[in-house]
Amino acid sequence: MSNSPVQKWFDELKRIWLEKDVAALQSILADNFEYYEDPYLPPFTTWQEVEAAWQEVKSQDIETLDIKVLIDGATEGSGMYHFIFKNQTGTEYESKGAYYLKLNEESKATIFRQWWTKKE
């Protein structure tokens, strides 16, 4: 396993997601960032927007979460994720997607993009 900043960032994202530690997201985002939750919408640029979007993880019954780093550069990287969860009504969802990440000198994200799809 690599100890690169990109790998560490994705490892922390996975931990945050699994532990539903939404507040910790703020520690991996730069002061000025673009966070693309959806490629068709403008990016989130405030912590409050990201925090609101992440509230849904609190109700997810996570069965599987895997994040694999594909490109592990010094300040840029990409990854793929696979995620299976049940919502509050017990409906199971499976989601797969890709990430792009750009880090600053403090290893905090200045740009985070994701593309995903899900099946029920």
C-alpha positions in Angstrom: 0.0 0.0 0.0 1.3 3.4 -0.9 1.8 6.1 1.7 1.4 8.9 -0.9 -0.7 12.0 -0.2 -3.3 10.8 -2.7 -3.6 7.3 -1.2 -3.8 8.8 2.3 -6.5 11.2 1.2 -8.6 8.4 -0.3 -8.0 6.2 2.8 -9.3 9.0 5.0 -12.3 9.6 2.7 -13.1 5.9 3.1 -12.7 6.0 6.9 -15.0 9.1 7.1 -17.6 7.4 5.0 -17.6 4.1 6.9 -17.6 5.8 10.3 -20.1 8.4 9.1 -17.7 11.1 10.5 -19.1 13.9 8.4 -17.4 16.6 10.4 -13.9 15.2 9.5 -14.5 15.9 5.9 -13.6 19.5 6.6 -10.1 18.4 7.6 -9.3 17.0 4.1 -10.7 20.0 2.2 -8.6 23.1 1.5 -10.0 26.5 2.5 -10.8 27.2 -1.1 -12.1 24.2 -3.0 -14.4 22.9 -5.7 -16.3 19.8 -4.8 -18.3 18.3 -7.6 -21.0 16.0 -6.2 -22.7 15.9 -9.7 -20.8 16.5 -13.0 -23.9 18.4 -14.3 -24.2 20.8 -11.4 -22.0 23.7 -10.3 -19.4 22.6 -7.6 -19.9 23.1 -3.9 -17.5 25.7 -2.7 -18.5 26.0 1.0 -18.2 23.6 3.8 -21.9 24.0 4.6 -22.8 22.7 1.1 -20.6 19.6 1.4 -21.8 18.9 5.0 -25.4 19.1 3.8 -24.8 16.7 0.9 -23.1 14.2 3.2 -26.0 14.0 5.7 -27.4 11.1 3.7 -24.5 8.8 4.7 -25.8 8.8 8.3 -28.7 6.6 7.3 -26.8 4.2 5.0 -26.4 0.7 6.1 -23.1 0.1 4.4 -22.4 -3.5 3.2 -19.4 -2.8 0.9 -17.2 0.2 0.3 -14.0 -0.1 -1.7 -11.9 2.7 -3.1 -9.0 1.8 -5.4 -6.5 4.4 -6.4 -5.8 4.3 -10.1 -3.5 7.3 -10.6 -1.3 8.2 -7.6 0.6 11.4 -8.5 2.3 13.8 -6.1 -0.6 16.2 -6.1 -3.2 14.7 -8.4 -4.9 11.3 -8.5 -7.9 9.3 -9.5 -9.7 6.3 -8.1 -12.6 4.0 -8.5 -15.1 3.1 -5.9 -17.7 0.3 -5.4 -20.4 0.8 -2.8 -23.3 -1.4 -1.7 -25.7 -0.1 1.0 -29.3 -0.3 2.2 -31.4 2.8 2.8 -33.7 3.4 5.7 -36.5 1.3 4.1 -34.1 -1.7 3.5 -33.8 -1.1 -0.3 -30.4 -2.2 -1.5 -28.4 0.0 -3.8 -25.1 -0.7 -5.6 -23.0 2.2 -6.9 -19.8 2.4 -8.9 -17.9 5.5 -9.8 -14.7 7.3 -10.4 -12.9 10.2 -8.6 -10.5 12.9 -9.6 -8.6 14.7 -6.9 -6.1 17.6 -6.8 -4.3 18.4 -3.6 -2.5 21.5 -2.3 0.8 21.5 -0.5 -1.0 20.5 2.8 -2.5 17.4 1.1 -6.0 18.9 1.2 -8.3 18.8 -1.7 -8.6 21.9 -3.9 -10.6 20.0 -6.5 -12.7 16.8 -6.0 -14.8 15.4 -8.8 -16.9 12.3 -9.0 -18.9 10.5 -11.6 -21.1 7.6 -10.6 -24.0 5.4 -11.4 -26.2 3.2 -9.3 -28.5 0.2 -9.7 -31.3 -1.0 -7.5 
